[in-house]
Amino acid sequence: MSAMERLAGAAAPILLHPYIRRVRRNHGLEHATIHILNRRRYRLSGRSSDKGFVLLGDAPTEQVESAVAEALQRMKAGERKLAIHPNCGTNLVTTGLLATATAFLGFAGRGRRQCWERFPTMMVLMMAVVFVSLPLGLSLQRHFTTEGDPGEMELVSVTRETMTLPFNGQEITLHRIATHQA
């Protein structure tokens, strides 16, 4: 058993709390849906909650509806790995946290001259952080931020909206996917 599995086991009371589990399941379905839409050449991003998720990006509503239905069916059939996505925010946060901690520790308590002398070493360490952060982020998704088992989840609705961004006036398309979990 890996250290991440042991840590997830210790966190099970939190991870299995009904609210947290709903969010994790919706997050997994969001990723599975994005995987399917990516194969259809649509590029979207998403945000999950306990009630479903939102997809941002232009795609026909019929394509989104069929992708969500396919994703849910495939996950229920056992394709749990669809819940993991390489472009998840978990991976970005993991990289950012590790890079910030490395920089903080590497430059802490040093004068300006010592910082410049350590700069090449810190640059190599930052590259190592980027190298290890993706597998770590994927493992964090698998054990903490997503759930590959949708349980008795049901698709309730898919609705399309357009919004105008406040600063540049650009119009964006989003789809709200509502789910229900027993």
ROSE-4610 file (N, C-alpha, C; in Angstrom, 1 decimal, always signed):
// ROSE-4610
residu = [M/M/M/S/S/S/A/A/A/M/M/M/E/E/E/R/R/R/L/L/L/A/A/A/G/G/G/A/A/A/A/A/A/A/A/A/P/P/P/I/I/I/L/L/L/L/L/L/H/H/H/P/P/P/Y/Y/Y/I/I/I/R/R/R/R/R/R/V/V/V/R/R/R/R/R/R/N/N/N/H/H/H/G/G/G/L/L/L/E/E/E/H/H/H/A/A/A/T/T/T/I/I/I/H/H/H/I/I/I/L/L/L/N/N/N/R/R/R/R/R/R/R/R/R/Y/Y/Y/R/R/R/L/L/L/S/S/S/G/G/G/R/R/R/S/S/S/S/S/S/D/D/D/K/K/K/G/G/G/F/F/F/V/V/V/L/L/L/L/L/L/G/G/G/D/D/D/A/A/A/P/P/P/T/T/T/E/E/E/Q/Q/Q/V/V/V/E/E/E/S/S/S/A/A/A/V/V/V/A/A/A/E/E/E/A/A/A/L/L/L/Q/Q/Q/R/R/R/M/M/M/K/K/K/A/A/A/G/G/G/E/E/E/R/R/R/K/K/K/L/L/L/A/A/A/I/I/I/H/H/H/P/P/P/N/N/N/C/C/C/G/G/G/T/T/T/N/N/N/L/L/L/V/V/V/T/T/T/T/T/T/G/G/G/L/L/L/L/L/L/A/A/A/T/T/T/A/A/A/T/T/T/A/A/A/F/F/F/L/L/L/G/G/G/F/F/F/A/A/A/G/G/G/R/R/R/G/G/G/R/R/R/R/R/R/Q/Q/Q/C/C/C/W/W/W/E/E/E/R/R/R/F/F/F/P/P/P/T/T/T/M/M/M/M/M/M/V/V/V/L/L/L/M/M/M/M/M/M/A/A/A/V/V/V/V/V/V/F/F/F/V/V/V/S/S/S/L/L/L/P/P/P/L/L/L/G/G/G/L/L/L/S/S/S/L/L/L/Q/Q/Q/R/R/R/H/H/H/F/F/F/T/T/T/T/T/T/E/E/E/G/G/G/D/D/D/P/P/P/G/G/G/E/E/E/M/M/M/E/E/E/L/L/L/V/V/V/S/S/S/V/V/V/T/T/T/R/R/R/E/E/E/T/T/T/M/M/M/T/T/T/L/L/L/P/P/P/F/F/F/N/N/N/G/G/G/Q/Q/Q/E/E/E/I/I/I/T/T/T/L/L/L/H/H/H/R/R/R/I/I/I/A/A/A/T/T/T/H/H/H/Q/Q/Q/A/A/A]
num = [1/1/1/2/2/2/3/3/3/4/4/4/5/5/5/6/6/6/7/7/7/8/8/8/9/9/9/10/10/10/11/11/11/12/12/12/13/13/13/14/14/14/15/15/15/16/16/16/17/17/17/18/18/18/19/19/19/20/20/20/21/21/21/22/22/22/23/23/23/24/24/24/25/25/25/26/26/26/27/27/27/28/28/28/29/29/29/30/30/30/31/31/31/32/32/32/33/33/33/34/34/34/35/35/35/36/36/36/37/37/37/38/38/38/39/39/39/40/40/40/41/41/41/42/42/42/43/43/43/44/44/44/45/45/45/46/46/46/47/47/47/48/48/48/49/49/49/50/50/50/51/51/51/52/52/52/53/53/53/54/54/54/55/55/55/56/56/56/57/57/57/58/58/58/59/59/59/60/60/60/61/61/61/62/62/62/63/63/63/64/64/64/65/65/65/66/66/66/67/67/67/68/68/68/69/69/69/70/70/70/71/71/71/72/72/72/73/73/73/74/74/74/75/75/75/76/76/76/77/77/77/78/78/78/79/79/79/80/80/80/81/81/81/82/82/82/83/83/83/84/84/84/85/85/85/86/86/86/87/87/87/88/88/88/89/89/89/90/90/90/91/91/91/92/92/92/93/93/93/94/94/94/95/95/95/96/96/96/97/97/97/98/98/98/99/99/99/100/100/100/101/101/101/102/102/102/103/103/103/104/104/104/105/105/105/106/106/106/107/107/107/108/108/108/109/109/109/110/110/110/111/111/111/112/112/112/113/113/113/114/114/114/115/115/115/116/116/116/117/117/117/118/118/118/119/119/119/120/120/120/121/121/121/122/122/122/123/123/123/124/124/124/125/125/125/126/126/126/127/127/127/128/128/128/129/129/129/130/130/130/131/131/131/132/132/132/133/133/133/134/134/134/135/135/135/136/136/136/137/137/137/138/138/138/139/139/139/140/140/140/141/141/141/142/142/142/143/143/143/144/144/144/145/145/145/146/146/146/147/147/147/148/148/148/149/149/149/150/150/150/151/151/151/152/152/152/153/153/153/154/154/154/155/155/155/156/156/156/157/157/157/158/158/158/159/159/159/160/160/160/161/161/161/162/162/162/163/163/163/164/164/164/165/165/165/166/166/166/167/167/167/168/168/168/169/169/169/170/170/170/171/171/171/172/172/172/173/173/173/174/174/174/175/175/175/176/176/176/177/177/177/178/178/178/179/179/179/180/180/180/181/181/181/182/182/182]
x = [+0.8/+0.0/+0.9/+0.6/+1.4/+1.1/+2.0/+1.8/+0.5/+0.2/-1.0/-2.2/-2.2/-3.3/-3.5/-2.4/-2.6/-3.1/-2.7/-3.2/-4.7/-5.1/-6.5/-7.3/-6.8/-7.4/-7.7/-6.7/-6.8/-7.8/-7.9/-8.9/-10.3/-10.5/-11.7/-13.0/-13.0/-14.2/-14.6/-13.6/-13.9/-14.3/-13.5/-13.7/-15.0/-15.5/-16.8/-18.0/-17.8/-18.9/-19.8/-21.1/-22.0/-21.8/-21.6/-21.4/-20.1/-19.0/-17.7/-17.7/-18.4/-18.4/-19.2/-20.3/-21.1/-20.2/-19.4/-18.5/-17.5/-16.9/-15.8/-16.4/-17.6/-18.2/-18.6/-19.1/-19.3/-18.0/-17.0/-15.7/-15.2/-15.4/-15.0/-15.8/-17.1/-18.0/-17.6/-17.3/-16.8/-15.6/-14.6/-13.4/-13.7/-14.6/-14.9/-15.6/-16.5/-17.2/-16.2/-15.3/-14.3/-13.4/-13.0/-12.2/-13.0/-14.3/-15.1/-15.2/-15.4/-15.6/-14.2/-13.1/-11.8/-11.6/-12.0/-11.9/-12.7/-13.8/-14.6/-14.1/-13.0/-12.3/-12.9/-13.5/-14.0/-13.1/-12.8/-11.9/-12.7/-12.9/-13.7/-12.9/-13.4/-12.9/-14.2/-14.0/-15.1/-14.9/-16.0/-16.0/-17.1/-16.8/-17.8/-18.3/-19.5/-20.1/-20.8/-21.6/-22.3/-23.6/-24.0/-25.2/-25.0/-23.7/-23.3/-22.1/-22.0/-20.8/-21.2/-20.3/-20.4/-19.3/-19.6/-18.5/-18.5/-17.3/-17.1/-16.4/-17.0/-16.4/-17.5/-17.3/-18.3/-18.4/-19.5/-19.8/-21.3/-21.8/-23.3/-23.8/-25.0/-25.6/-25.9/-26.2/-26.4/-25.2/-24.0/-22.7/-22.4/-22.7/-22.5/-23.4/-24.7/-25.6/-25.2/-24.8/-24.4/-23.1/-22.2/-20.9/-21.1/-22.0/-22.3/-22.9/-23.9/-24.6/-23.6/-22.7/-21.7/-20.7/-20.3/-19.3/-19.9/-21.2/-21.8/-22.0/-22.4/-22.6/-21.2/-20.2/-18.9/-18.3/-18.5/-18.0/-18.8/-20.1/-20.9/-20.5/-20.0/-19.5/-18.1/-17.5/-16.2/-15.0/-15.2/-14.1/-13.8/-13.2/-12.9/-11.8/-10.9/-9.8/-10.3/-11.5/-12.0/-12.1/-12.1/-12.3/-11.0/-9.9/-8.6/-8.3/-7.9/-7.6/-6.3/-5.4/-4.1/-4.2/-5.2/-5.3/-6.2/-6.4/-7.2/-6.5/-7.3/-6.7/-5.9/-6.2/-5.5/-4.0/-3.7/-2.3/-1.7/-2.4/-1.9/-1.6/-2.5/-2.3/-1.1/-1.0/+0.2/+1.5/+1.6/+2.8/+3.1/+2.0/+2.2/+2.7/+2.0/+2.4/+3.8/+4.2/+5.5/+6.6/+6.3/+7.3/+7.4/+6.3/+6.4/+7.1/+6.8/+7.5/+9.0/+9.4/+10.8/+11.5/+10.9/+11.5/+11.6/+10.5/+10.6/+11.7/+11.8/+12.9/+14.2/+14.3/+15.6/+16.2/+15.3/+15.8/+15.6/+15.0/+14.6/+15.9/+15.9/+17.0/+18.3/+18.3/+19.5/+19.5/+20.6/+20.8/+20.6/+20.5/+20.3/+21.5/+22.7/+23.8/+23.8/+23.4/+23.3/+22.2/+21.1/+20.0/+20.4/+21.2/+21.6/+22.6/+23.4/+24.3/+23.6/+22.5/+21.7/+20.7/+20.6/+19.6/+19.7/+20.9/+21.0/+20.5/+20.9/+20.4/+18.9/+18.4/+16.9/+16.2/+16.8/+16.2/+16.1/+17.2/+17.2/+16.2/+16.1/+15.1/+13.7/+13.4/+12.1/+11.7/+12.7/+12.5/+12.1/+12.8/+12.5/+11.1/+10.7/+9.3/+8.3/+8.5/+7.6/+7.5/+8.7/+8.7/+7.9/+8.0/+7.3/+5.9/+5.5/+4.2/+3.1/+3.3/+2.2/+1.8/+2.7/+2.3/+1.7/+2.3/+1.7/+0.3/+0.1/-1.3/-2.3/-1.9/-2.7/-3.1/-2.1/-2.4/-3.3/-3.2/-4.1/-5.5/-5.6/-7.0/-7.6/-6.8/-7.3/-7.8/-7.0/-7.3/-8.1/-8.1/-8.7/-9.8/-9.5/-10.3/-11.4/-11.3/-12.3/-12.7/-13.8/-14.3/-14.7/-14.0/-14.3/-15.5/-16.1/-17.3/-18.5/-19.3/-20.5/-21.6/-21.5/-22.6/-23.9/-25.0/-26.3/-26.6/-25.5/-25.7/-26.6/-27.4/-28.3/-28.1/-28.2/-28.2/-29.6/-29.7/-31.0/-31.2/-30.2/-30.4/-29.1/-29.2/-28.1/-28.7/-28.2/-28.7/-27.6/-27.9/-26.9/-27.2/-26.1/-26.2/-25.1/-25.3/-24.2/-24.0/-22.8/-22.5/-21.6/-21.7/-20.7/-19.8/-18.5/-17.5/-17.4/-17.3/-17.4/-16.3/-15.1/-14.0/-13.7/-14.0/-13.7/-14.9/-16.1/-17.3/-17.4/-16.4/-16.5/-17.6/-18.3/-19.3/-18.8/-19.1/-18.7/-19.9/-19.8/-20.8/-20.5/-21.5/-21.4/-22.6/-22.3/-23.4/-23.4/-24.6/-24.8/-25.3/-24.6/-25.0/-25.5/-26.7/-27.3/-27.4/-26.9/-27.0/-27.7/-28.2/-28.8/-28.1/-27.9/-27.2/-28.1/-28.4/-29.2/-28.5]
y = [-1.2/+0.0/+1.2/+2.2/+3.4/+4.4/+5.3/+6.4/+7.1/+7.4/+8.1/+7.3/+6.0/+5.2/+5.1/+5.1/+5.1/+6.5/+7.6/+8.9/+9.0/+8.5/+8.5/+7.6/+6.5/+5.7/+6.4/+7.2/+7.9/+9.0/+9.6/+10.7/+10.2/+8.9/+8.3/+8.9/+9.1/+9.7/+11.0/+11.8/+13.1/+12.8/+12.0/+11.7/+11.0/+10.3/+9.5/+10.3/+11.5/+12.3/+12.5/+12.4/+12.5/+13.8/+14.9/+16.1/+16.1/+15.7/+15.6/+14.6/+13.5/+12.4/+12.8/+13.6/+14.1/+15.0/+15.9/+16.8/+16.0/+15.0/+14.2/+13.4/+12.9/+12.1/+13.1/+14.2/+15.2/+15.6/+15.8/+16.2/+15.1/+13.8/+12.7/+12.7/+12.9/+12.9/+14.1/+15.2/+16.4/+16.0/+15.4/+15.0/+14.0/+13.0/+12.0/+12.6/+13.6/+14.3/+15.1/+15.7/+16.5/+15.6/+14.4/+13.5/+13.2/+12.9/+12.5/+13.7/+14.9/+16.0/+16.4/+16.2/+16.4/+15.6/+14.3/+13.4/+13.8/+14.6/+15.1/+16.5/+16.9/+18.1/+19.4/+19.3/+20.4/+20.6/+21.9/+22.2/+23.0/+22.4/+23.0/+22.9/+23.7/+23.5/+23.4/+23.1/+22.9/+23.2/+23.3/+23.5/+22.6/+21.9/+21.0/+21.5/+21.0/+21.2/+20.0/+20.1/+18.9/+18.7/+19.6/+19.5/+19.2/+19.2/+18.9/+19.6/+20.1/+20.8/+21.8/+22.7/+23.7/+23.4/+23.4/+23.4/+24.7/+25.3/+26.5/+26.2/+26.8/+26.6/+26.3/+26.6/+26.5/+25.1/+24.5/+23.1/+23.1/+22.4/+22.2/+21.4/+21.9/+21.3/+19.8/+19.4/+18.0/+17.2/+17.7/+17.1/+16.9/+18.0/+18.0/+16.9/+16.9/+15.9/+14.5/+14.2/+12.9/+12.5/+13.5/+13.2/+12.9/+13.6/+13.4/+12.0/+11.7/+10.4/+9.3/+9.4/+8.4/+8.2/+9.4/+9.3/+8.6/+9.0/+8.3/+6.8/+6.5/+5.0/+4.3/+4.9/+4.2/+4.1/+5.1/+5.1/+4.0/+3.9/+2.9/+1.5/+1.4/+0.1/-0.2/+0.7/+0.4/+1.1/+2.1/+2.9/+4.0/+3.7/+4.6/+5.6/+5.2/+6.1/+7.4/+7.4/+8.6/+9.7/+9.5/+10.5/+11.3/+10.9/+11.5/+12.3/+13.6/+14.4/+15.1/+15.1/+15.8/+17.3/+17.9/+19.4/+19.8/+19.0/+19.3/+20.4/+21.2/+22.2/+21.6/+20.4/+19.7/+19.7/+19.4/+19.3/+20.7/+21.8/+23.1/+23.6/+23.3/+23.6/+22.9/+21.6/+20.8/+21.4/+21.7/+22.3/+23.7/+24.5/+25.8/+25.7/+24.8/+24.6/+24.1/+23.1/+22.6/+23.6/+24.3/+25.3/+26.5/+26.9/+28.0/+27.5/+26.3/+25.8/+25.6/+25.1/+25.0/+26.3/+27.3/+28.6/+29.2/+29.1/+29.7/+29.1/+27.7/+27.1/+27.4/+27.4/+27.7/+29.0/+30.0/+31.4/+32.0/+31.3/+31.8/+32.1/+33.3/+33.6/+34.0/+34.2/+34.5/+36.0/+36.5/+37.9/+37.9/+39.1/+39.2/+38.5/+38.7/+38.1/+36.6/+36.0/+34.5/+34.0/+34.8/+34.3/+34.2/+35.2/+35.1/+34.0/+33.7/+32.5/+31.2/+31.2/+29.9/+29.8/+30.9/+30.9/+29.7/+29.3/+28.2/+26.9/+26.7/+25.5/+25.5/+26.6/+26.7/+26.4/+26.9/+26.7/+25.2/+24.5/+23.0/+22.3/+22.8/+22.2/+22.5/+23.7/+24.0/+23.1/+22.8/+21.9/+20.5/+20.1/+18.8/+18.8/+19.9/+20.0/+19.9/+20.5/+20.4/+18.9/+18.3/+16.9/+15.9/+16.1/+15.2/+15.7/+16.9/+17.4/+16.8/+16.4/+15.9/+14.5/+13.5/+12.3/+12.4/+13.3/+13.6/+14.1/+15.1/+15.7/+14.6/+13.7/+12.7/+11.7/+11.4/+10.6/+11.3/+12.6/+13.3/+13.3/+13.4/+13.3/+12.0/+10.9/+9.5/+9.2/+9.8/+9.4/+10.4/+11.7/+12.8/+13.6/+14.1/+15.2/+14.7/+13.5/+12.9/+11.5/+11.0/+9.7/+9.1/+7.9/+7.2/+6.4/+6.2/+5.3/+6.3/+6.4/+7.4/+6.9/+5.6/+5.1/+5.1/+5.6/+5.7/+7.1/+7.8/+9.1/+9.1/+10.1/+10.2/+11.6/+11.7/+13.0/+13.6/+14.8/+15.5/+16.4/+17.3/+18.2/+18.8/+19.3/+20.0/+21.3/+22.4/+23.7/+24.5/+25.3/+26.1/+27.6/+28.3/+29.8/+30.5/+31.7/+32.6/+33.7/+34.1/+35.2/+36.2/+37.4/+38.4/+38.7/+38.6/+38.9/+40.4/+40.8/+42.2/+43.1/+42.6/+43.5/+43.7/+42.7/+42.8/+42.7/+42.4/+42.3/+41.0/+40.1/+38.9/+38.0/+37.3/+36.4/+35.0/+34.3/+32.9/+32.0/+30.7/+29.8/+28.8/+28.5/+27.5/+26.6/+25.4/+24.4/+24.0/+24.1/+23.6/+22.2/+21.3/+19.9/+19.6/+19.3/+19.0/+17.4/+17.0/+15.5/+15.3/+14.1/+13.7/+12.4/+12.4/+11.2/+10.7/+9.5/+8.9/+9.0]
z = [+0.0/+0.0/+0.0/-0.9/-1.0/+0.1/+0.2/+1.3/+1.0/-0.3/-0.7/-0.3/-0.5/-0.2/+1.3/+2.1/+3.6/+4.0/+3.4/+3.8/+3.4/+2.3/+1.9/+2.8/+3.3/+4.2/+5.5/+6.0/+7.2/+7.0/+5.8/+5.6/+5.2/+5.1/+4.7/+5.4/+6.7/+7.3/+6.6/+6.2/+5.5/+4.1/+3.4/+1.9/+1.7/+2.6/+2.4/+3.0/+3.5/+4.0/+2.8/+2.9/+1.8/+0.9/+1.5/+0.7/-0.1/+0.6/+0.0/-1.2/-0.9/-1.9/-3.1/-2.9/-4.1/-4.9/-4.3/-5.0/-5.8/-5.1/-5.8/-6.9/-6.8/-7.9/-9.1/-8.8/-9.9/-10.5/-9.7/-10.3/-11.2/-10.8/-11.7/-13.0/-12.9/-14.0/-14.9/-14.4/-15.1/-16.0/-15.3/-16.1/-17.2/-16.9/-17.9/-19.0/-18.8/-19.8/-20.7/-20.0/-20.8/-21.6/-21.1/-21.9/-23.2/-23.1/-24.3/-25.2/-24.7/-25.6/-26.2/-25.5/-26.1/-27.3/-27.2/-28.4/-29.5/-29.2/-30.3/-30.8/-30.3/-30.7/-30.0/-28.9/-28.2/-27.0/-26.7/-25.6/-24.5/-23.4/-22.3/-21.0/-20.1/-18.7/-17.8/-16.6/-15.7/-14.3/-13.6/-12.1/-11.5/-10.5/-9.9/-8.5/-8.2/-6.9/-6.5/-5.4/-4.9/-5.7/-6.5/-7.3/-8.8/-9.2/-10.6/-11.0/-12.2/-12.6/-13.8/-14.0/-15.1/-16.1/-17.4/-18.4/-19.1/-19.2/-19.9/-21.3/-22.3/-23.6/-24.6/-25.9/-26.9/-27.4/-27.2/-27.8/-27.9/-28.9/-29.0/-27.8/-27.4/-26.2/-26.4/-27.6/-27.9/-27.7/-28.1/-27.9/-26.4/-25.6/-24.2/-23.5/-23.9/-23.3/-23.6/-24.8/-25.2/-24.5/-24.3/-23.7/-22.2/-21.5/-20.1/-19.9/-20.8/-20.7/-20.9/-22.0/-22.2/-21.1/-20.6/-19.4/-18.2/-17.9/-16.8/-17.0/-18.2/-18.5/-18.4/-19.0/-19.0/-17.6/-16.8/-15.4/-14.6/-14.8/-14.1/-14.6/-15.8/-16.3/-15.9/-15.1/-14.5/-15.0/-15.9/-16.4/-15.5/-14.3/-13.3/-13.6/-14.5/-14.9/-15.6/-16.2/-16.8/-15.9/-14.6/-13.6/-13.4/-13.9/-13.8/-15.1/-14.9/-16.1/-15.9/-16.9/-16.7/-16.6/-17.0/-16.9/-15.8/-14.8/-13.6/-12.8/-12.1/-11.2/-10.1/-9.7/-8.7/-9.0/-10.3/-10.8/-10.7/-11.1/-11.1/-9.6/-8.7/-7.3/-6.7/-7.1/-6.6/-7.1/-8.3/-8.9/-8.2/-8.1/-7.4/-6.0/-5.2/-3.8/-3.7/-4.5/-4.4/-4.8/-5.9/-6.3/-5.3/-4.7/-3.7/-2.5/-2.0/-0.8/-1.1/-2.3/-2.6/-2.7/-3.3/-3.3/-2.0/-1.2/+0.2/+1.0/+1.0/+1.7/+1.2/-0.1/-0.8/-0.6/-0.5/-0.4/+1.0/+1.9/+3.3/+4.0/+4.7/+5.6/+4.9/+3.6/+2.9/+2.5/+2.3/+1.8/+0.3/-0.3/-1.7/-2.5/-2.1/-2.8/-2.7/-1.5/-1.4/-2.2/-2.3/-3.2/-4.6/-5.1/-6.5/-6.7/-5.7/-5.8/-5.8/-5.2/-5.1/-6.3/-7.1/-8.1/-9.1/-9.6/-10.5/-9.8/-8.6/-7.8/-7.7/-7.4/-7.2/-8.5/-9.6/-10.9/-11.2/-10.9/-11.1/-10.2/-9.0/-8.1/-8.6/-9.1/-9.6/-10.8/-11.7/-12.8/-12.2/-11.2/-10.5/-10.0/-9.4/-8.8/-10.0/-11.1/-12.2/-12.7/-12.7/-13.1/-12.2/-10.9/-10.0/-9.7/-10.0/-9.6/-10.4/-11.7/-12.4/-11.9/-11.7/-11.1/-9.7/-8.9/-7.6/-7.7/-8.6/-8.8/-9.3/-10.2/-10.6/-9.5/-8.6/-7.5/-6.5/-6.3/-5.4/-6.0/-7.3/-7.9/-7.6/-7.9/-7.8/-6.4/-5.4/-4.0/-3.2/-3.6/-2.8/-3.5/-4.7/-5.3/-6.3/-6.8/-7.6/-7.1/-7.6/-7.3/-8.6/-9.0/-10.2/-10.2/-9.0/-8.9/-8.7/-9.8/-9.7/-8.8/-8.3/-7.5/-8.2/-7.5/-8.1/-8.7/-9.1/-9.7/-11.0/-11.1/-12.3/-12.8/-14.2/-14.8/-14.8/-14.3/-14.2/-15.4/-15.7/-16.8/-17.3/-18.5/-19.1/-19.7/-19.2/-19.7/-20.2/-21.3/-21.9/-21.6/-21.3/-21.0/-21.7/-22.0/-22.4/-21.4/-21.2/-20.3/-20.9/-20.5/-21.0/-19.9/-20.2/-19.2/-18.9/-17.7/-17.3/-17.8/-18.0/-18.3/-19.8/-20.5/-22.0/-22.8/-22.2/-23.0/-23.8/-23.7/-24.5/-24.0/-24.9/-24.6/-24.5/-23.4/-23.2/-23.1/-23.5/-23.4/-22.2/-21.5/-20.4/-20.4/-19.9/-19.8/-18.3/-17.7/-16.3/-16.4/-15.7/-15.7/-14.3/-14.1/-12.8/-12.6/-11.5/-11.2/-9.9/-9.7/-8.4/-8.0/-6.7/-6.1/-4.9/-4.8/-3.7/-2.4]
